[in-house]
Amino acid sequence: MESNVLLAFSARLFERLPARDLKLIPKVPRTQEFPYREGSGTSLLLNFYHLMEEQNSTVGQACFVCVSDENMQELDTDGSRVCPNCFPVVALDAMNGQQSLAHVGAHVLHDPKVDRCSNPCGFCLCPSPTCQIFLKKGKGAKASLKINTILSNGCPNMVEFSYSVAEKSSKSSPCSNVPVQCPLCSKSDPAIWRYNMYQHIIAAHPSAQPSSYQSIWFISNFEKVEMKRIWTERHKVIAKRPKKPRVPLVTSQAHTSRVALR
C-alpha cells in the first residue's frame, strides 16, 4: 500500500478512538521489526541501533505513527484509569483485571451510593441495562468461561481478566464478583454479576427460591472480611517502583498522521 493511504487510514482510526480508550491501546515493546522504520540501504537491525545511539540521525525514524497536536502524555502512562465513585480519585490499573474487579466489587458490597438491585456493572458500576456482558466458552475441552467481547457492549471500563482465577475467592484474589449466567434467564440474556445475583433472583424471578441457587451467589466469610478490608483501604496508595528511563522514539515527520490531517 502507498504511504499516503496508510497515513490516512491510521489517522482515521486514531480520530475515531474515544479519549477514554486511549489507555487501552495494547502496549507492545519495541523490537527490531516494530515500529516500522525508514530504511536507507541498512538493515532494520542497524536502523534499530541507530535509533538507540544516534537520536539526531534520520536513519531508523519511526513511520506510520499516529500523533495528535494535543497533549498525549496519557498514552505513555502505566495504563491506569480512575474509579467512577471514588473521591479523592483512585487509579485502577487497566492491565490488572483482578485489582479492578476487587476495587469495584468493594463498592458494590459496601458503598451506600450503589444500589445492588440495579445490577451494577462490576467494571464501571453503571446500572443495568447500560452494560451488557455476555460469556462464552474458551477453546479446549477443559477451558473455562470468558467474556465474549464481541457480544458484550456498553461498558467503557471493560478489562481483561482470568475468569477461572476470578470466580474463586483466594488469599491473593479475594473478589469472586464475575459475570454469571442466571439459570432462570434465557441463555441469550446477558450475564448477571455474582454480587448482584441474589437481588436479581428476587426481583426478576419472584416465584423462585433464592436458597436453591445459593451456590451461585454465596459469599464466604473470608471473602466478606477481605472485601471489607479492600473497601476500608480503597484510598491507600501503593508505591510503585520507578521505571527505567526509555530512549525516546524518534518519528519521521514525513510518515506521521499529521501529514494526512494537513
Buried (B, 14 or more C-beta within 10 A) or exposed (E): EEEEEBBBBBBEEBEEEEEEEBBBEEEEEBEEEEBBBBEEEBEBEBBBBBBEEEEEEEBBBBBBBBBBEEEEEEEEEEBBBEBBBBEEEBBBBBBBBBBBBBBBBBBBBBBEEBBBEBBBBBBBBBBBEBBBBBBBEEEEEEEBBBBBEEEBBBBBBBBBBEBBBBBEBEEEBBBBBBBBBBEBBEEEEBBBBBBBBBBBBEEBBEEBEBEEBEEBBEBEEEBBEBBEEBBEEBEEEEEEEEEEEEEEEBBBEEBBBBBBBE
